[in-house]
Amino acid sequence: MPNTFAYERCVAEQDLDSLRDAIFHALHIPDDVWETIRRRIPLEDFRAVTHQGRIVGGLAFYPMGQWFGGKSIPLTGVTLVGIAPEWRGQGAARTLMTSLLGELSEQGVPLSGLYASTQNLYRKVDYEQAGTNCSYSVHIESLRQHDRELPLIPWDGERGPLETLATKRAKMTNGNLDRSDVMWERLFSFLDKKTFTYLIGSADDPQGYVVYYQEAVYGEPVKLHVRDMVALSPAAIRRLWTFFADHRSMADTVIWYGPANEPLLNLADEFEPWRCRQERWMARIVNVSEALQQRGYPVDVEAELHLDVTDTLLPANNGRFVLRVAGGSAKVEPGGRGDLRTDARGLAPLYTGLFSPAVLKSTGQIDGDDRVLTIAERVFAGPEPWMPDHY
């Protein structure tokens, strides 16, 4: 007979050790990280899956936001999903994720996202690839900038100026996180590393920032690991490259996270052989109406798109919707002709803009005639979705 698993919304304090043991065993996380995790994630944001009263796995989540079309959409970021090895492949993970999505749907949460250790599991509950996180690794010797027009100010004050700059960048693209307090803390605090923060430009009118740490192994050159960097003017970009180049006597490599098509490279002196490792994060549309209605759209587009969505896990999403877009905003109503057909998985990369409607039709993830695809192309047009964060 199949095993029966139960989803536990309320994890008791006395059960946290058992939950930690199951998750850490599954994910190979060192025990000394637990104190940091518990400081950042409150008890009410853990969930467990049990078998006959015994915890066999669990997860945690971060309530935050994600920017699409210049607007921040509420997002539940899922993390620490782990099932004890002896219980894998028996339905515990599916019970855990299906139940979480049902809970988020009850709460009206529009979006959920995660980084997948195995995409197959999450595709079974209708998460799909939705954007990129690219790690760039560059030899500092190849950076030959000598532009110090703007000052570089060590910053240990309030994060307000950084948050303002991050928001400006987020509105220019898609997929950046609207970081919660915890996500900002994660940016500044990474394992046991000392991070350094600089503002680019004046304190009254900063044009960028960089947060990074130095990795030093005895006898080897230092590597600069950028946690995040923003440069919103040509002078700020040139100052950023100059700052990295000025480390060349001690460091040999700078590593940062950016979009798959990194615009900052336009102002590098040479396009040297860059090493780029691409990772894709996944998204799940939890509430179709709210996700579509809260998103931003091109301000010059006025259109009506009739959707037919199949969602076998969340009944409220299963059906037809009319999306009316004008002036950068949208209204969503039930009904309509269902001209553009998709399932919950196919809707995610359409929503985020990872692939065009024509490409998604070629992969079998959406369907509609050329007229409908053209409307969808205009409605969901925008920059590529990416984020510099992991969670």
N, C-alpha and C positions, 0 to 999 in steps of 0.2 A: 504494500500500500504506500502511496506517496506520503512524504512527511508533511505535517501541518505546522505552519509557522504563523506566529502572531506578531503584529506591529505594535510597538509600545511608544506612545506619544510622550508619556511622562517617565523619565528615567530618574529613579531615586538616587539620592546622594550615595547611599551604601552600595549601589550597583555599578557605580562609575568605574571601579577597578576592573570588574568583569568586562565591561564594555571596552575599556582601554586595552585590556589583554587581547580581546578578540580582534579589534581593529589593528593594533600595533603588530600582532603576529601576522595578520594578513598583508599589511602594507610595509613590513620590515622597517618600522619607525623606531628609533632609539627611545628608551624609556625616559631619558632626561628631557625630552621635548614636551612631555605631558604637562608639566607645570606651566609652560608658556601657552599651550593650547587651552588649558583650563582658565587662565587669566583672560584670554581673548574671547572665548566662547562660553556664554552663560549656560547653566544647566538646562534651561528650557529650549535651547537650540540643539540638543542632542536627541537622536532617535535610535531605538534598538529594535532588533528582530529576535524573537525567542522561539525555542522549541521545548515544549513541555516545561515552561517556566525558566529555562536556562538561556542566557544571552549567548547567541551564536554570531552576532554581527551588529553593525550599526553604522551611523553616519552623523555628520554635523552640517550646519549650514550658516551662511552669512546673509542677513538681510541687507541689501544695498540697492544700487540703481545701475542702469546701463543706458548710455546715450545713443539714440537713433534719430536721425533727422533733426538734430538740434534740441531734442527734448530728452529728459531723463525718465526712464521707465522703471518702476519698481522691479527688482530682480532678486530671486533667492538663489544664491550661489551654493551649490552642494559640494561638500568636501568630506574627506576621511571616510569614504565608503569602503567598508571592509567586512568580509565574511571569513570566519575561522576556516582554515584549510580543510578540516574534516567535514565541513558542511557545504562546500562549494558544489555547484552543479546540481543542486537538489531543490532549487526554487526559492532559497532564502533571500537572495539579492533581488529577485523580481518582486517578491512580496514587499520588501523594504522600499524599493523605488516606486512601485505602483501605489502603495499606501501613502507615501509622501506626496506624490502628485495629487492624489485625491484630497489630501489635507490642504495643500496649497490652492487647489481649485475651490474648495469650500470657502477659503479666505479671500478669494478674488484676486490672487497674485497673478499678474499678467505673464511673467517670464521666469524660467529657471535656466540656469547654466551650470556647466561643470567642465573640468578637464578629465578626460577619460583614460584610465589605464588600459581598458579594453573597450573599444567602441561597440562591439557586438552586443554586449549587455545593455547598454543605454539605448541603442537603436530599437531594442525589443520593447522599450517603453516610450519610443517616439522622440528621443533626442536625435539631433543630426548636426553634422559639421556646420558651423555658422560663422566662423571668423578665424583669423590667424594670430599667432604670437611667434614672431621670428627673432631668433637670437643671432646677432651679428658679432663676429669676432674679427678684429682688424689689427694689423701690425702698426704700432704707434709710429714707427719709423717712416711709414708711408704717408703720414699726416704732416704736411709741410706748410701749415698755416702760420702766419706771424701777424695776426690782426688783434690788437689790444685796444681797439677804439672804445669798447664798453668796459666798465669796471666789473670785477668779479668779487662779490661780497660774501664772506663766510656768514652763514645764517643759522642761528640757533633760537630764533624767536618763534612767534606763533606761525602756524602753517597757513594762515589766511592768504598771503601773497602767492604761495605755491598752489593753493586750491583754486584761486582765481585764474592763474595761468593754465592749470590742468583743465579747468572748465572751458576756457577759450579754445584749447586744442580739441577737446571732446566735441564741441559744437561744429568744428571744421571737418569732422570725420564721423565714423560710426563705430560702435562697439566698445569705446573706452568705458571703464567703470566710473560711476558716480560713487566714489569711495566713501564708505562709512568710517567712523572713528577707528574701528579695528583695522580696516584695510590701510588707512594712513599709518597706523602704528606698525603694521607689517612692512610697509615701505621703508621706514626708518630703522627698524630693528630686524636684523637677519642673523639668526643663530647667535654666535658669539662675536660677530664682526662689528667693529666700530665704523659707523657710517659718517660721511662728510656731506654737508649740504652747502651749496653756493647759489646765490641769486646772480643772474646776469643782467647788468644794467643798474640803474639807481634803485635804492630802496623805495622811493616814491613812485617810480615807473619801471618796474622790472620787465624785461622782455624774455626771460627764460629762467630755468633753474636746472641744477643737476644734483642728484643724490647718488652717492657711490661708496663702495668700500674697496680696500686694497687687499689682495690675496698674495701673501708672501710665503714662499717655501724656501728654506735655507739653501743658498747656493744657486737659486734660479731667479730670473727677472720677475719683478712684480707684475701682477695682472690687475687692471682696473675693472671692477664689475659695477656697472651702472644699474641702479635699482629703477631709476626713472630719470628722464631728461626732457625738457621742453625748450624749444627755441622758436620764437614767433616772429623773428625778423631776420633779414640777411646778416646784419651785424651780429646778432645773437648767435647765429649758426657758426659764423666765422670765429667768434670768440670761444665758442665751445670746442671747436676743432683745435684752436690754438692752445687752449687749456690742456687738452689731452696730449698734444704734441710736446708741451713743456715738461711732460713726465718722462721723456724718452731716455734720460740719463739713468733712470732706475727701473722703468717699466717697459715691457715690450708689447703688450696687448691691451686693447680696450674692448669690452664686451657690453653690449646693450640690447634691449628689446625694442623692436619697432615693427612697422607694417611690412608686408611682403614687398611693397614698392616704396622703399624708404626715401622720402623727399630730401632729407638732410644730406644725402650723398650727392645731391646736385651741386653743393658748394664745397665738396672736397676737391683738392687740387688735382688728384689723379683718381681714376677708377681702377684701383688695384684689385687683385683677386680677393674678394671678400668671402669669408666663410659664413654661410647663413644656414641655420637649422630651423626649419619651420615646424611648428606645432599648431594644431587646430583645436580650438575650444568648441564645445557643443552647446546647443540651445534647445529648449523645449517651450513651445507656446502653450501656456497653461490655461489662459483665458483669451480666446480668439478676439472677442469683441473689445475687451479692455486693451489688449496688446495693440490692436490695429488703431483704436481710437486715441490712445495716448501717445503714439509715435508721431514724430514730425515728418513732413513731406516737402518736396520742392515747392517753393512759394508761387512759382509761375505755372503750376499745374492745376487744372480744374478737370476732374474726371470722375467717372463712376465705374467701379469694378465689381462684378458679380462673382462671388466665390462659392464653391461647393466643397466643403471640408469633411473628410472622413476621419473621425477620431474614435477608435474602439475602446479607449480607456476612460476618456472624460466625456460623458454624454452631452454636456452643455456645449461642447465645441462641434458636435456632429450635426452638420446641416448646412443650410445656405445663408450667406451673409451678403449684404450690399455695403460696399465701402465707398463713401462719397468724400472726395478730397477737394479742398479749395483753400487758397491762401495759406498753405503750409500746415493746415489742420485737417481733421477727418471726423466724420460721423459714421457710425456703423449701425445697421438695422438688420434684423432677421428677414429672411426671404430672398426674393430675387430669382434670376434665371439660372444661376450656377454655371456661368460661362467658363470660368477658370476652375478646373478640378484638381484637387490635391488632397494629400492626407496630412496628418499632423507633422510627420517627418519632413515632407517636402515643403511645408509652409515655412519652416525655420530658416533655411538659407534664402528663400525668397524675401522674407521679412527683414533679415539682416543685410541683404544685398551681397552675400558672398558670391552668388552666381546670378547671371541674367536669366530672365524667364525663358529665353530661347535655349540657353544651355540646360536649364532644369528640365525643359521638355525633352531635350535630346537624351537626358539620363533617365527619363521616365518618372520624374518626381512631380511634375505638374503636366496638365494637358489643357489645351485650348486652341482655338484657331488663330491665325496670324493677327487679326484685328485685336483680339483680346490680349495676346502677348505684347502687342505694341502699347496698349493701355497700361498693362502691368509694368512694362519697361519704364514708362514715364513716371508712374506712381512711385516705384521703388528705386528710382535712380538716385545715385549718391556715391560717396567715396567708399572704398573697400573697408569692410569691418575688421578691426584689429584691437588688441589691447596689450599694454605692456605688463600687466599684472598676471600672477598665478594665484590660485587659491585652492 
